[in-house]
Amino acid sequence: MNRREIPSLRVARIYLRVSTEEQDLARQEAMVGQAKAAGYYIAGVYREKASGARADRPELLRLISDLQPDEVVIAEKIDRISRLPLPEAEKLVATIRAKGARLA
C-alpha cells in the first residue's frame, strides 16, 4: 500500500534556514516536533546556513526536487524560504506549487 491509498496521511517537508554560520538552527528545530504533533509524517528536514537572497541554495533545491504532490512545505516564516526580490520569490513559490505541494 502506498501513501496515496491512505487519505488521512499528511506529509510535510521542513525547511530550516539561517543566514550565517554563526547563527543557530535550534529555535527552528522545534517545528519538527510541532509538525509531528499536528499529525504530519515528516518526509524530510532540510537544514541550511545560507542567505535567503540566493535562489541556488543546495538544501532548498533538494527539497524542491524531493517534493511530491499533496505534500506541505513547512518553514518558520516565508523569509526562511526566500528573501529574493518579489518576482523571483513568486517564481520559487510557483515551482513548489507546480510540484503539487503547498507552503505552510
N, C-alpha and C positions, 0 to 999 in steps of 0.2 A: 504494500500500500504506500503510495506517495502522499506528500503533504497536500496536493490538490484534492485528494479524496477525503481530507479531514477539514471540513469547512470552518471549524472553530479555531484552527491553528493560526495564530498571528505571529508573523515572522518579522524580526527587526534586525537591522544592521546599525551599529552605533559608531558615530564618528566623533572622536575626541581630538581637539587641536589647541595648541598654544603656539605663540609666535616665536619664542626664543628657547634655546637650550636651557637657560636659567630658570624658566618657568616650569611649573609642576602640573601634571595632569590629574593629581589626586582629587581635586574638587569635582572634576567632571566624571571621575570613575564611579561616583555614586549613582550615575544614571543607569549603569548596568543592572544593579540591584533593583532600582526603581522600575525599570522596564520589565524585569522578570516578575516583580510583584504585581505589575499591571497585567500579567498574563502573556507576555511576549516570549517566544522562543528566540534566543539571540543567536543568529546565524554567523555573526562576526563582530568583532570590536576592532576598529581601525584607529590607531594612535599615531599622532603626527606632531612634530615640532617644526613648524614652517609658517611663513607668512601667509595669511589669508588673502593677500593681494596677488597671489600667484595661482594660476589655474593648473599648473603642471605638478601638483603635489602627488607623490607616488601613492600614498595611502588612500587619498581621495579617489584617484584614478582606479586603484584596485577595488575600492568599494563599488564604484560605478560599474566596473567590469563584472563584479560578482553579483550585482543586483538581479533579482528575479521578479517577475510580475507579482503584484499584490504585496510586496514587502514594504516595510516602512523604514525610512532613514531617520534615525533619532540623533539630534545634536542639541547641545545645551541652549544655543541661540543660533539664529541664522548667520550671524557673523563668524561662527565657528566653521561653517561650510564655506562662506565666501565674504571677502571684503573687496571683491572686484568691482569695477565700475558697473553700473546698473545693466547695460546691455549684455555684458559678459556674465554677470550673475544670473540674469534671466535665461541665458543660453545654458548655463550649468543646471539650473532647475529644470529646464525643458528636457535636457538629456536624462535626468533622473526620471522624469515623468514618462519619457518615451520608452523607458525600460518597463513601464507599467507599475512603477513604485511611486511612493509619495513621501513627502517630508513631514516630520512631526517635531 
